[in-house]
Amino acid sequence: MPVLPRLSGRAAVKAFGRDGWQVARQKGSHIILVKPDSWATLSVPDRRELAPGTLRGLIRASGLTVDQFVALTKK
């Protein structure tokens, strides 16, 4: 199982943005992301550090692999 990086919610939003996800709105402490060609929406908590299970679930819902997501964080 690939190792997940420790990221804040905003850093995760930036990484997903590099894959084409766009911020639709922010409701409370959650940032809602949408992608034009995807039926899914991502609700990213605006926290200092995301829990590993939460981050893995967001990656799975986005259709990316962990390796692809890690590559997006390094750009």
Residue, then its C-alpha position, 0 to 999 in steps of 0.5 A: m500500500p503506497v504511503l500517503p503524504r501528510l497534507s492540510g485540506r488546502a494543500a489537498v485542494k491544490a493537488f486536486g485542482r491540478d487534476g482538473w477539480q474546481v472549487a464550487r463553494q465552501k460550506g462551513s469548514h468543508i470545501i466542495l470540489v467538482k469536475p466537469d466530466s465527473w459525476a462525483t463531488l469531493s468534500v474536503p475538510d479545511r483542517r490543518e492535517l487530514a486523517p489518512g482514511t479521509l484522504r484515501g477516501l477522497i482520492r478513491a472518490s476522485g478516480l485517482t490512484v494514490d501514486q497519481f495523487v502523490a505525483l500531483t502534490k509534488k508539482 
